[in-house]
Amino acid sequence: MTALKDKVALITGAGQGIGQGVALALASEGVDLLLAGRTLDKVQETARLVKERGARAVAVACNVKSADDLAAAVDTAVRDLGGVDILVNNAQEVPLGLLDDVTDEAFMAGFESGPLASFRLMKMVRPHMAARGGGTIFNFASSAGIRWDMAGYGCYGAIKQATRVLTRAGAAEWGRQNIRVLTIAPHAESPGLKMWFENNPDEAAAFFRTIPLDRIGRLEEDIGRAIVALCGSDLSYLTGATIPLDGGQANFD
């Protein structure tokens, strides 16, 4: 176990994919977890796996587009686990398609589940982190926001770029409370990425060839372990940055 033992993390979208991979990596370091997701049985399964690693876990049904659900998740973390030290804003609905094809409803769902949910949770956990001496917030972006060819990715990219700006603002405003805010831009073997590969085989093959490390990231080993490292004291001077966990594919400079 490391210095993260007995810290508390709140993870959205924790029932599968990256959220589950991050949960397992943190659990292996002794972090207790509030696991939030739309489908309760999925987050309950993640909770079972977390408990096998020796950490405490509480699973809650949570639609991140609902401010009430987000507040209830934070309240549960504070009541049942003692507070919040780490926030992982992972859940996101993805509005892909040409501008003419994406509906207002799909765009708003992406916005509400992405930057608005992150914005709300950031503000909800801040006082609890401050009371515990600080914390680390992770928001999620995507290389879709900086593609040279934005056709079909404009709405998704816009949403993810908005999230990066919130990260910079949180880092600037809350740093003196020892709260760090970082953006993660991952490629990982998530159900969403696998579905995209299956539905867009030619584009996916071309995309894969642009990854210098020649593989997609592993959920726990590559993404989860990186978040463990970023939570630790060795990287405590890093805030406000976008970290591309993508095998060298994107350039966020």
Phi, psi and chi 1 to 4 in degrees:
 res  aa     phi    psi   chi1   chi2   chi3   chi4
   1 MET       -  155.6  -63.3  -65.8 -178.0      -
   2 THR  -116.4 -168.7   70.2      -      -      -
   3 ALA   -66.2   -8.7      -      -      -      -
   4 LEU   -81.4   -9.3  -62.4 -177.3      -      -
   5 LYS   -55.6  133.7 -179.8  172.3  169.8   47.5
   6 ASP    74.8    3.2  -62.5  -33.5      -      -
   7 LYS   -69.8  163.8  -61.3  -71.8 -172.2 -178.0
   8 VAL  -123.1  130.1  177.3      -      -      -
   9 ALA  -117.9  142.0      -      -      -      -
  10 LEU  -112.2  123.1 -168.9  162.8      -      -
  11 ILE  -123.7  126.4  -57.1  175.0      -      -
  12 THR   -93.3  155.0   65.7      -      -      -
  13 GLY    62.4   39.1      -      -      -      -
  14 ALA   -87.6    1.1      -      -      -      -
  15 GLY   -82.0  -11.8      -      -      -      -
  16 GLN  -164.5  175.8   62.3 -177.0    7.5      -
  17 GLY    58.1 -139.8      -      -      -      -
  18 ILE   -61.5  -41.0  -69.5  174.4      -      -
  19 GLY   -57.9  -42.8      -      -      -      -
  20 GLN   -69.0  -41.0 -174.8  178.7   79.9      -
  21 GLY   -61.3  -42.4      -      -      -      -
  22 VAL   -65.2  -41.6  171.6      -      -      -
  23 ALA   -58.8  -43.8      -      -      -      -
  24 LEU   -68.2  -38.8  -65.4  176.0      -      -
  25 ALA   -64.9  -43.0      -      -      -      -
  26 LEU   -68.0  -39.1  -71.0  170.3      -      -
  27 ALA   -60.2  -36.2      -      -      -      -
  28 SER   -65.6  -17.8  -66.3      -      -      -
  29 GLU   -98.9    7.9  -59.3  -59.3  -44.2      -
  30 GLY    86.6   13.4      -      -      -      -
  31 VAL   -79.8  132.3  176.3      -      -      -
  32 ASP   -84.1  150.2  -63.6  -36.7      -      -
  33 LEU  -132.6  132.0  -68.7  144.9      -      -
  34 LEU   -98.6  113.8 -170.4  -70.3      -      -
  35 LEU  -105.6  115.7  -55.8  166.1      -      -
  36 ALA  -114.9  138.5      -      -      -      -
  37 GLY  -167.6  160.2      -      -      -      -
  38 ARG   -67.3  -33.2  -77.7 -172.5  -59.7 -175.5
  39 THR  -105.8  108.9  -53.6      -      -      -
  40 LEU   -61.0  -40.9 -176.1   57.3      -      -
  41 ASP   -65.4  -28.4   60.2  -10.6      -      -
  42 LYS   -69.1  -44.7  -71.8 -174.5  176.3 -178.7
  43 VAL   -71.6  -27.9  -75.5      -      -      -
  44 GLN   -66.0  -35.8  -73.0  174.4  -27.8      -
  45 GLU   -67.3  -41.2  172.2   60.1   14.7      -
  46 THR   -60.9  -39.9  -59.3      -      -      -
  47 ALA   -60.7  -39.7      -      -      -      -
  48 ARG   -61.4  -44.1 -175.8 -172.1   67.6   78.6
  49 LEU   -65.8  -38.1  -63.6  171.9      -      -
  50 VAL   -62.4  -44.5  161.6      -      -      -
  51 LYS   -64.3  -30.1  -69.3  172.4 -177.6  176.7
  52 GLU   -64.5  -24.5  -71.4 -179.6   -7.3      -
  53 ARG   -84.5   -3.3  -54.9  -77.6  179.2  103.4
  54 GLY    94.7    7.3      -      -      -      -
  55 ALA  -102.5  159.5      -      -      -      -
  56 ARG   -80.5  150.4  -67.1 -171.7  -65.3  164.8
  57 ALA  -149.0  139.2      -      -      -      -
  58 VAL  -126.2  126.3  177.4      -      -      -
  59 ALA  -102.7  133.4      -      -      -      -
  60 VAL  -134.6  142.6  -62.7      -      -      -
  61 ALA   -74.9  131.5      -      -      -      -
  62 CYS  -153.9  120.6  176.0      -      -      -
  63 ASN   -94.2  113.0 -179.3  -13.2      -      -
  64 VAL   -67.8  -10.4  -65.3      -      -      -
  65 LYS   -79.5   -6.5  -66.8 -174.2  -69.7 -176.0
  66 SER  -103.3  117.3  164.4      -      -      -
  67 ALA   -61.4  -35.1      -      -      -      -
  68 ASP   -65.9  -41.7  -70.5  -18.4      -      -
  69 ASP   -63.6  -40.5  -79.0    7.7      -      -
  70 LEU   -64.4  -44.4  -63.6  177.2      -      -
  71 ALA   -62.3  -39.4      -      -      -      -
  72 ALA   -65.1  -37.7      -      -      -      -
  73 ALA   -64.7  -43.8      -      -      -      -
  74 VAL   -64.1  -45.1  173.7      -      -      -
  75 ASP   -59.1  -40.2  -71.0  -13.9      -      -
  76 THR   -65.9  -41.1  -59.7      -      -      -
  77 ALA   -60.9  -42.4      -      -      -      -
  78 VAL   -69.2  -44.2  172.5      -      -      -
  79 ARG   -69.8  -46.1 -177.1 -172.0   68.2 -122.0
  80 ASP   -92.7  -24.9  -65.9   -5.2      -      -
  81 LEU  -120.1  -10.0  -61.3  172.8      -      -
  82 GLY   105.2  -10.1      -      -      -      -
  83 GLY   154.6 -162.6      -      -      -      -
  84 VAL  -140.8  123.4  179.9      -      -      -
  85 ASP  -109.5  -25.9  -55.8  -71.1      -      -
  86 ILE  -135.5  130.5  -59.9  162.4      -      -
  87 LEU  -120.2  129.1  170.3   63.6      -      -
  88 VAL  -119.6  102.4 -178.6      -      -      -
  89 ASN   -85.5   84.7  -80.4  -44.5      -      -
  90 ASN  -101.7  -34.6  166.4   63.6      -      -
  91 ALA   -62.8  143.3      -      -      -      -
  92 GLN  -166.6  129.3  171.5   75.2   70.5      -
  93 GLU   -87.8  138.9  -67.3 -175.7   28.9      -
  94 VAL  -110.0  111.4  179.1      -      -      -
  95 PRO   -90.7   83.6   32.0  -31.2      -      -
  96 LEU   -89.9  152.2  -67.7  178.4      -      -
  97 GLY   135.3  162.8      -      -      -      -
  98 LEU   -61.6  152.5  -60.3  173.5      -      -
  99 LEU   -54.2  -39.8  -64.8  178.9      -      -
 100 ASP   -67.4  -19.2  -76.0  -24.2      -      -
 101 ASP   -99.8  -21.4  -62.7  -29.1      -      -
 102 VAL   -80.4  124.5  175.4      -      -      -
 103 THR   -79.8  160.1   64.6      -      -      -
 104 ASP   -56.1  -39.9  -72.8    1.7      -      -
 105 GLU   -63.5  -42.7  -69.2   76.8   15.4      -
 106 ALA   -67.7  -40.8      -      -      -      -
 107 PHE   -63.7  -44.5 -175.4   85.5      -      -
 108 MET   -66.3  -35.6  -73.6  -54.8  -61.0      -
 109 ALA   -63.7  -40.3      -      -      -      -
 110 GLY   -64.1  -42.1      -      -      -      -
 111 PHE   -66.4  -45.4 -179.9   81.9      -      -
 112 GLU   -67.0  -35.9  -69.9  172.7   -6.4      -
 113 SER   -83.6  -17.3   63.0      -      -      -
 114 GLY  -102.0  -98.7      -      -      -      -
 115 PRO   -63.2  -35.0   15.0  -27.3      -      -
 116 LEU   -68.7  -43.9 -178.2   56.4      -      -
 117 ALA   -62.7  -42.5      -      -      -      -
 118 SER   -62.0  -45.0  -63.6      -      -      -
 119 PHE   -57.4  -47.0  168.2   72.1      -      -
 120 ARG   -63.8  -48.3  -74.7  168.6  165.9  166.6
 121 LEU   -66.5  -38.1  -86.0  175.8      -      -
 122 MET   -54.9  -46.6  -73.0  167.2   67.4      -
 123 LYS   -70.3  -34.2  -66.8 -162.2  -62.2  179.8
 124 MET   -68.7  -39.1  -71.8  176.1 -175.8      -
 125 VAL   -85.7  -19.8  -56.5      -      -      -
 126 ARG   -52.4  -51.1 -175.8 -155.8   58.2   75.6
 127 PRO   -62.7  -33.1   18.0  -29.4      -      -
 128 HIS   -70.3  -39.8  -59.7  -67.6      -      -
 129 MET   -64.3  -44.2  -71.9 -176.5  170.6      -
 130 ALA   -60.3  -39.5      -      -      -      -
 131 ALA   -65.6  -24.5      -      -      -      -
 132 ARG   -99.8    9.8  -70.7  163.8   70.3   88.2
 133 GLY    93.4    7.8      -      -      -      -
 134 GLY   130.0 -176.8      -      -      -      -
 135 GLY   178.9 -178.6      -      -      -      -
 136 THR  -132.1  130.2  -49.4      -      -      -
 137 ILE  -113.8  132.5  -65.3  170.6      -      -
 138 PHE  -116.7  121.6  -64.5   94.8      -      -
 139 ASN  -105.8  159.4  -64.5  -36.0      -      -
 140 PHE  -116.6  130.2  -83.2   64.9      -      -
 141 ALA  -116.3 -164.9      -      -      -      -
 142 SER  -157.8  149.0  169.0      -      -      -
 143 SER   -64.9  -12.2   59.4      -      -      -
 144 ALA   -58.8  -23.8      -      -      -      -
 145 GLY   -77.0  -11.6      -      -      -      -
 146 ILE  -130.7   19.6   58.0  168.8      -      -
 147 ARG   -60.2  145.0  -73.2  172.1   60.0   95.1
 148 TRP   -68.8  -30.2   69.1  -88.9      -      -
 149 ASP  -116.0  102.8  176.3    7.0      -      -
 150 MET   -86.0    1.2  -67.9  -62.2  -62.3      -
 151 ALA   -57.8  122.5      -      -      -      -
 152 GLY    88.5   -6.8      -      -      -      -
 153 TYR  -126.4    9.5  -64.2   90.1      -      -
 154 GLY   -61.4  -47.3      -      -      -      -
 155 CYS   -69.2  -44.8  -67.0      -      -      -
 156 TYR   -62.8  -46.2 -178.6   46.3      -      -
 157 GLY   -61.9  -39.6      -      -      -      -
 158 ALA   -62.2  -42.5      -      -      -      -
 159 ILE   -62.7  -44.7  -74.9  164.9      -      -
 160 LYS   -69.8  -34.5  -73.1  -56.4 -169.8 -178.2
 161 GLN   -67.3  -35.2  -70.0  -64.2   78.1      -
 162 ALA   -60.6  -38.9      -      -      -      -
 163 THR   -64.1  -38.3  -58.7      -      -      -
 164 ARG   -62.2  -37.1  -67.1  179.7   67.7 -157.1
 165 VAL   -67.0  -39.1  175.5      -      -      -
 166 LEU   -61.3  -38.5  -69.1  174.6      -      -
 167 THR   -58.9  -48.1  -70.0      -      -      -
 168 ARG   -61.0  -40.9  -66.8  -73.1  -63.5  169.7
 169 ALA   -66.2  -45.6      -      -      -      -
 170 GLY   -61.1  -41.8      -      -      -      -
 171 ALA   -61.8  -41.1      -      -      -      -
 172 ALA   -70.8  -38.8      -      -      -      -
 173 GLU   -83.4  -28.0  -65.6  176.8   15.7      -
 174 TRP  -114.1    3.4  -59.2  -20.8      -      -
 175 GLY   -58.9  -35.8      -      -      -      -
 176 ARG   -72.0   -9.8  -73.9  175.6  175.2   79.5
 177 GLN   -96.0   10.6  -62.0  171.7   60.5      -
 178 ASN    62.7   33.1 -163.9   32.2      -      -
 179 ILE  -106.2  118.2  -64.1  171.3      -      -
 180 ARG  -100.0  143.9  -63.0 -175.0  -61.7  123.6
 181 VAL  -129.6  125.8 -168.7      -      -      -
 182 LEU  -130.9  150.8  -65.4  162.9      -      -
 183 THR  -106.5  133.3  -61.9      -      -      -
 184 ILE  -108.9  132.5  -58.0  -61.4      -      -
 185 ALA  -121.3   92.6      -      -      -      -
 186 PRO  -101.3  154.2   36.1  -32.8      -      -
 187 HIS  -113.1  127.6  -63.8  -31.9      -      -
 188 ALA  -152.1  162.1      -      -      -      -
 189 GLU   -76.6   55.6  -62.1  168.5  -23.3      -
 190 SER   -85.4  160.3   65.2      -      -      -
 191 PRO   -57.1  -37.2  -27.0   35.3      -      -
 192 GLY   -64.2  -43.2      -      -      -      -
 193 LEU   -68.5  -39.1 -172.2   63.9      -      -
 194 LYS   -62.6  -39.0  -70.5  177.6 -179.9  177.4
 195 MET   -65.6  -40.7 -176.7  179.9  -60.6      -
 196 TRP   -62.8  -42.1 -179.7   75.8      -      -
 197 PHE   -58.5  -44.7  -86.1   25.7      -      -
 198 GLU   -67.1  -35.7  -67.9  169.9   -0.1      -
 199 ASN   -85.6  -16.9  -67.1  -27.5      -      -
 200 ASN  -134.8   61.8  -55.8  -85.4      -      -
 201 PRO   -60.8  -40.1   20.3  -31.9      -      -
 202 ASP   -68.9  -46.3  -66.7  -21.8      -      -
 203 GLU   -64.7  -38.2 -174.5  177.9    0.5      -
 204 ALA   -64.5  -40.7      -      -      -      -
 205 ALA   -63.4  -41.6      -      -      -      -
 206 ALA   -65.9  -40.0      -      -      -      -
 207 PHE   -61.2  -46.0  175.6   86.9      -      -
 208 PHE   -59.9  -36.5 -172.8   84.5      -      -
 209 ARG   -67.7  -15.1  -72.2 -165.8  -64.8  -89.2
 210 THR   -89.0    1.2   66.5      -      -      -
 211 ILE   -92.0  111.0  -58.8  174.8      -      -
 212 PRO   -57.2  -35.5  -29.0   36.9      -      -
 213 LEU   -79.7   -4.3  -71.1 -176.5      -      -
 214 ASP    65.0   32.1 -160.3   33.3      -      -
 215 ARG  -161.4  159.4   64.4  179.2  177.6   85.5
 216 ILE   -86.9  146.1  -60.8  -64.3      -      -
 217 GLY   -65.5  147.3      -      -      -      -
 218 ARG   -86.1  143.5  -62.0  163.0  -64.6  179.3
 219 LEU   -62.0  -53.7  -63.1  170.9      -      -
 220 GLU   -84.7  -48.8  179.2 -179.9   -5.8      -
 221 GLU   -68.8  -38.3  -64.3   87.5  -16.5      -
 222 ASP   -97.8  -45.8  -67.6  -41.2      -      -
 223 ILE   -86.1  -50.5  -49.1  -54.8      -      -
 224 GLY   -61.3  -45.6      -      -      -      -
 225 ARG   -66.7  -32.5  -66.0  -56.1  -53.4  174.7
 226 ALA   -64.7  -40.3      -      -      -      -
 227 ILE   -66.6  -37.7  -75.4 -178.6      -      -
 228 VAL   -55.6  -48.7  166.5      -      -      -
 229 ALA   -62.4  -41.3      -      -      -      -
 230 LEU   -68.8  -23.1  -70.7  163.8      -      -
 231 CYS   -77.4  -19.0  -71.9      -      -      -
 232 GLY   -80.3  168.3      -      -      -      -
 233 SER   -68.0  -24.2   58.9      -      -      -
 234 ASP   -65.2  -23.5  -72.7  -14.4      -      -
 235 LEU  -116.3   27.9  -68.0  169.4      -      -
 236 SER   -72.7   -7.5   62.7      -      -      -
 237 TYR   -96.3    3.8 -161.0   49.8      -      -
 238 LEU  -100.3  122.6  179.0   62.9      -      -
 239 THR  -154.8  157.7 -167.4      -      -      -
 240 GLY    76.6    1.4      -      -      -      -
 241 ALA   -97.5  159.2      -      -      -      -
 242 THR  -102.0  121.9  -63.9      -      -      -
 243 ILE  -104.0  110.2  -47.5  -63.3      -      -
 244 PRO   -85.1  105.0   27.0  -27.0      -      -
 245 LEU   -95.2   74.0  -60.7  177.8      -      -
 246 ASP  -140.8   21.9   60.5    3.4      -      -
 247 GLY    67.9   19.5      -      -      -      -
 248 GLY    89.5   12.4      -      -      -      -
 249 GLN   -76.4  -38.8 -168.4 -105.6    7.4      -
 250 ALA  -106.7  159.5      -      -      -      -
 251 ASN  -126.8  106.3 -179.2    0.0      -      -
 252 PHE   -95.1   13.9  -79.3   88.2      -      -
 253 ASP   -63.4      -  -68.6  -20.0      -      -
